[in-house]
Amino acid sequence: MAAQSRLAGRVPEGLDIGHGVVVPLDEVQLRTSRSSGPGGQHANVTASRVEASFDVEASGALRDEQKRRVAGRLGAVVRASAQDTRSQARNRELALERLRARLESALAVQRPRRATKPTAASRRRRLESKRRRSDVKRGRRRPPQDG
């Protein structure tokens, strides 16, 4: 009983993605498998790799516009995996954090770019750079043959 109450404080209710969106953990599928790479006997017998996947279209936490934005940038199913540590619990935390970060970046609305004119100083630097490059290339030419 004490172990359950201790774990209850650490297990989040959902992924707080920002933008007013919290994805409940029951919308995230977690799969475990054996981790690849070295690790000896421990890695050969434990399923410490964790893959978190999130079905964008089936989500009730995202509005239609947000679903379109995420699906357009990341696809219909967003996945994140972790096999960094020997602990399945820690890899689960890492996979969920990576999934949260991917969703957060996909939901971010890009500010429209405002067209600006080059400054006088930037035009001057550009022309000076072109002049220097021209001089370098002129110096590489063969001298004219008098003939």
C-alpha positions, 0 to 999 in steps of 0.5 A: 500500500505504501508503495502505491501511494509513493508511486501515485505522486510520481505518475503524472495524470497526463502530458501537459503539452502547453497551449492549454492542452493536457493529453491523458495518459490513456491516449498514449500507448506504451510498448516495451521491448528489449533494448538494442546494443551492448549490455550483457546478460541484463539487456538480454533478459529485460524489456527496458526499451519503451516506445510511446505512441499517440494516435492524433486523430483518435485523441479527445484532448486536441481540437480539430485545428490542433489535430490538423497541425500535428498530423501535418507536421508529424503524421497521424501517429506520433512516436517517441522511444527511449532505451537510454537507461537500464531502468524501464521506469526511467525509459518510460519517463524519457519516452513520455517527455520526448513525446510531450516535447514533439507534440509541443513543438508541433502545436507551436504556431509559427509567427508569419514572417514580415518582409523587411528591406535590407539596411544600408549597412547590410547593402554596403557590406554585401557590395564590399564582399562582392568587390573583394571576391571579384578582386580575388578572382581577377588576381587568379586570371592569366596575364594577357599575352602580348603577341 
